């Protein structure tokens, strides 16, 4: 039997942006069941306590939407006994590599010059459109897996905001969740306590860290 997550979200030491999307309202008046679909940032820095909590959820599958470059930077997910890990990249390793190198090593004024005047937002909009329009096979695989045998499931990317956010949104739309509720859940990732810290000039062990 799947353990239900309490209404108060757990404070995980090495994993950011974790939450259960259960309870969201659907257009026909029902609600998503608790303990079926979870989302978070990467699990590479999960502590023993974090791993014990995640194991208690009865997870069947962890969907990791990071690409090879992400995994080299942050490390592999902590192994959870008996849980299937499916790596399904939703972006190419080359996408944004130069930009993220600049984030870690570049000049702040240079970053501001390429992101101000709405260009940062335009960059994200373009990226999101590509993930939705060109990764239909991946989204289809996720939905089929969830419908067949893969729940309870956890979806994550690096920060659990963009690629995971889109995949969770696609899943919630497929089961009829209200659009406003999907948007509200997505926007929760903006909350400060959910964010990882990007270490400027950081090594692979610390570049994308919860601390």
N, C-alpha and C positions, 0 to 999 in steps of 0.2 A: 504494500500500500504506500502511496506517495505521501511523504510528510508535507503538510501545508506550512508555508512560510508565514510567520506571524505578521500582523499588520505593521509593526514597527520594523523597519529594515535593519538587518544585522550590520554591525560595524566591522567590516573585514579589514585586516591590517595591510594586506598586500594586493588586494583586488579592489578597484574602484568601479563606481557606477553600477553596482549590482542591484537588481530589483526583480521582483516577480510581477509580470504584467497581468496576473489574475485580478479579477474584479472590474475590469474595464467594461463599460456598457456596450451592448450591441444595438443595432437599429431596430431589432424586433423585441426589445425589452428584456433580453437576457443579459447575463454577464459571463465573461471569460472565467473559467475555473481557475482557482489558485493551485499552485504546485504543478503546473503543466508546462509553462513556458517562462524561462528566466532570461535575463540579459545582463551583460557586464562588460567591463574592459578585459584585457588579456589576463591570463592566469599564470603568467611566467614567474611572478613574484609572490604567488600565494604562499602564505605561511602554513605550518603544520596545522594550526588551528583553523585557518581558512579552508584547507583541504578537507579537514574533518567535517566542517559545516557543509561544504558542497557535497561531500559523500553522503551526508544524511538526507539529502533531498531526493535520493532514489533516481538520480539522473540516468537516462539511457544513452543520450548522445550529447556531446559538446560540438557545436559548429564553430569552427575557427575561420573567420573570413580574412585573416591576415595573409599577406603574400610572403615570399621568401625573404625579401629585404626586411620586412617587419620582424620576422622571426629571428633573423640574424642580429638585429638591433636589440630586441627585448629578451630573446631566448624562447625556448619551447614552453608550452603549457606544463604546469605541474601535472603529473599523471594521477588520475583518480581511478582506483581499482574498480574493475568491472564496467567502466564507462567507455563507450566508443567515442573516439575523437575523429571528426571529419574535417579535414582542412580543405576549404573551398574558397580560394582567393577571389575577392571581388574587385581587385585592382591589380594592374601589372606591376611587377617589382620596379620597373623604371619610372612609373608614374610618380611624379613629385619627388624623386630621389634628390635631384639638384636643389629643390626648394627646401627639403628637410635638412639637407646638409647645411644650407644657409641658416636655417633656424638654429642649428646647434653650434655652428662655427662662424657665422657671418656677422656683418656689421648691422647694428640695430637700425641705423639710419637707412641702410640699403633695404632692409626688410620693410620699413615704413614706406619707402618710396614705391615699392611694388604692390603694397596692400592698401594704400589709402585711396580716397576718392571712389570708394565702392568696389575697387578691384579685388579685394579679398572676398567679398560676397559673390562677385561674378565668378571667381575661381571655384568657389564651393558649388555654386549652381551648375556650372559646367561639369564638374566632377560627379555630382549627383545624377545628372541627366545621363551621363555615360553609364553609370552603374545600373540604372533602371533600364535603359534601352539596349545596352550591349551585353548584359549579364542575365538575360532571360533564362538561359539554360540552367544557370546556377540557382536562380530563384525557384525555378520549376522543380529542381532536384530537392531543394529544401522542403517545399510544400508537399511533394510526394512522400518524402521520408517522414514528415510529421504525421501525415494522414495514415501511413502504413504501420510504422513500428517504432518511431524514434522519440516518443515522449515518455517521461519528462525530458525536456531539452533545454540547453543553455546556448544562447547565441552570443558571440563576442567577436570583436575585431581588436584593434589596438587600444583605443580609449572607450570602446563601446558606444560611440556616439554616431559616427557617420555610416560606415558599411553595415554594422550591426543594426543601427537605427533604421536604415532603409529596409533591411531584410525583415526586421520585426514589424515595421509598418506594412510591408507587403503581406505578411502573414496575418496581421490583424485585419487588414482590409478583406482578405480572403474569407475570414470567418464572420464578417459583418460587423466589426466594431465601428462605432461612430467615429467619423473623421476628426471631430473636435477632441475626442478622447485620445485618439492616436497622436494628434499634434501635441496635446498636453503631456503625454508620456514622453514623446521625443524631446520636448523642451526641458524636461527634468535633467537631462544631461548637462545643461548649462550651469547647474548649481555648483558652487565652488568646491564643496566637499566631495564631489564626484570625480574631480579631475585628477589625472596624473600630472606630474611635474616633468617638463622637458628640461633635462640638464644641458645647459650650453657647454659645448666642448666635452660632453660626457662620453664615457666609454660605453661599450655595449651592455655592460652590467648595470649602468646607472642612467642611461640616456632617457629612458621613459619609465619613470619610477613613481610609485605611490607616495614616496616620502620626499 
